[in-house]
Amino acid sequence: MPSNAEIIKETVEQFKKIQRYMLVAKRENAEETYAELKDDYISLKAVLNVLGVNLSELDKIKE
C-alpha cells in the first residue's frame, strides 16, 4: 500500500497536469474539453484538501 507521501506526490503531479491542460483548453476556446478537465480538477483538488495539502501556491486555476 502506498504511503501518504506517495499518494500526495502522485496526486499533486496529476493536479498540475490537469491544470496545464485546462489552461491550454481555455486558450484554444475548447469549452467542452475544459468542462471535462474541470471535473477531474475538482476531484483532485478535493483529495488534496483532505490530505492537508496547501493549494495556495499550486492552484493556478483558482475555481
N, C-alpha and C positions, 0 to 999 in steps of 0.2 A: 504494500500500500504506500502511495506517495506521501511524503511529509507535507506539512503546511507550506513550508518554504518552496517546495517543488510545485505545489498547486498554485501558489501565488505567482511564482515566476512564469509558469505556463499561461496563466490567465492574463497577466499583465502583457505578455507577448501577443496574445490573441486580441486583447483590447486595443493595443497600439496598432495592430494590423487592420482591424476593423475601422479605426478612426482614419487611417491613411486612405482606405478605400472610400469611406464616406466623403472625405474632402475632395477626392477625385470625382466622385459621382456628382457632388454639388457643383464643382467647376464645369462639368460637362452637361449640367442640367438633366441628369439621369434620375428623374424623380422616383420612378418605381424601384430602381436599384438602391437609391438612397433609403427609401422606406424599408426595404428588406434588410439592409445592413443595420438600420436603426434598431430593429428588433433584436439582433444579436448584440448590438452596443448596449442596449438597456439591460439585457440578461447578464452580460459580462460585468457591467457596472454594479449591478445588484450583488453578484457574487463577490466582487472585490470589496464592496462596502461591508458585507457580512464578515469577510476575512480581516477587516480592520485596516484596509489599505487606504491611505490618504490620497485621494484622486486630484487634489488641487493642482498639482504640477503635471499629472499625466493626462488629464481630461482636456483635450483641445476643442472638442465639440461643445461641451457645456450645455447639453439639453437635458 
